């Protein structure tokens, strides 16, 4: 059984970033909140939007940091410390350049070039052993175009693929809670949106 108690969706705050690729992680948490009727409310002590409810029979907290992406650890660290959660209680959803739109994958631990993930690792005392949900947004093809790409909006076609992948990911989080990570990965990793 999964030990996940906290599901985090990474994003940049403010309406200007709301529909940009970099906020794909927050779209996962927003969808989970909608599906499970969990209201997300601003909580200053956690530097984010938080909610608590039942997903697939499990009592979980949802969090969307309202810090900027590269300061995500401030928010995640505050929640982890307050509730005495361990890294194996944490699932973080975020945008992944190395996966095409429509592809979404679980990953256990390891390194990441994503700024939000790096800051969370730092906030957890360099502990990388938490579960990630990588939401593919595709790569623009050149390093100097990455910033504009992640802070830009996806094409309608790509957005549809990302939305379908997030939809499948939320179903697989149910499987994670009801069965295990292996069953969730088997289904999610065969999905092509």
N, C-alpha and C positions, 0 to 999 in steps of 0.2 A: 504493500500500500504506500501511496505517496505521503510524504511528510510536509508537503507545501502548505504554508499558512499565509503567505504574503505573495500576491501577484502584482508586479509593477509594470507599468507601460511607460516607456521613456518618450519625452517630447520636449519641445521648447514652448514656453508660455506665450500667451497673447494671440489675438485673432489673426495677425499677419502670418503666423506659422501653422495655424490650425489644420489646413489642408495640404501641408507640404509633406514630402516623402519622409522627412526626418521624424515626423510624428506618428509613423506607422505603429510603433509600440503602444502608444496611447489608444489607438483605434481598437486594439485587442481588448484592453481593459474596459473601454467604453462599451464595447459590444457585450462583454461578460456582464457588466453592470446592468445593461438594458435587459438581457435575457433572464437574469436572476433577480430583477427588481431591487437592485442595490443602489440606493442614492449615493452619489459622490458629492462630498461637501468639502469646502476649503477648511483646512486645519493648519493654522500658523505654526503650531509647535512641530508639525511634521513637514512643513514647507511643501505642501501639496494638497491634492484632492484625494480624500480617503473615504472608504465605505467598508462596511462589514456585512456579511450575509452568508447564505448557504449556497454553495455550488456543488452539484452532484453529491449532496449529502454531507459535504464538508464545510465546516465553519472557517471562512477565509476572509482576509482583509485585501482590499484593492487599493492601489496607490498610483496616482499620476503626479510625479514631482512637478512643482511649478517654479523650480529653479531653472536656469538654462541647462541644456543637455550636459555640458562639461562640468556641472556642479551637482549632478544627480545623486552622488554619494551623500551629500548633506541631508537630503530628504530620506533616502533609503536607510542610511545609518541611524537617523533619528528614530525611525519606526522600529528597526531591528533592535536597537539598544533599549527602547522603552518597553517593548514586549518580550525582551530576552530571547528573540528568535536566533536560530543558528543558520549558517549558510545553506544547509540542506532543507530549510523551511522556505527558501526564496526561489521564485520564478520571475525572471525579467524578460519582457518582450521588447524588442527593439528592431530598427531598420537595418538591413544587411545589404551592403553594396555587392557582395560576392555571390548573391543569389538573384536570379531573374525574378521579375514580378510574377506572381502566381505560385512561387515556391516558398515554402515555410518549413523550417526544421527545428527540432529540439537539439540542444547541445548541452552536455554536462561539463561544466568547468572549462578550463583552458584559457588561452589568451585571446584578446580581441583588439582590433584597431579602433573600435567604436568608442568615442570619447566618454559617453555616458557610462558604458560598461567599465572602462578603465578607472573612472572616478569612484564607482561603486566598489570595485576591487580594493582600491586604496582605502575607502571608508571602512571596509571590513578587515583592515589590518593585512592587506595583500592576500586575503583568502579568495581564491578563484572558484571554489567548489560549490557553485550554485548553478541551478538549471537556467538555461536561456531558451528563448523562443525567438528565432531569427526570421524576420519577415523580409523576404526579398524585394528590393526596390530597383535592382539592376545597377550596372556601372556605366557611367557616361563614356568610358573608353580612354580617358586621359586624366591623370592626377589633377591637373590644373582646372578641370571642369567639375570636380567632385563637390565643392562647396555650393556652387550654383545648382547642381543636380539635387543634392539632399534638401536644400532650402527652396526648391522649386516644386511645382505641382506636377503630378504624373499626368500623362495623356489619358483621355477617357478610357482607351483600351487597356492601358496598364493599370489604371485605377480599378477597373472592373476585375482584373486578375488579382490584384492585391486584396480587394474586398472578398472575393471568393476564397482566397487562401486564408484570410482571417476568419471567415465563417467556418472553414474546415478546422482551423486551429482551435477554435472555441469548442468544437465537438470533441477534438482530441484531448483537450484539457479535462473534459468529462470522463473520457476513457482513462486518462492518467489517474484521476481520483477514484474511479470505480474498479479499475484493474491495476495496471502498473505502467511504468515508463516504456517498457518494451512493447506492450500492446499499442500504446499511444504513438510511439515512434514508427512502428510497422505501418500503421494506417497513414499517419501524416506524411511520412517520407515517400509514400507512393503517390501522393496527390500532386497533380499538375493542373494548376488553375488556368 
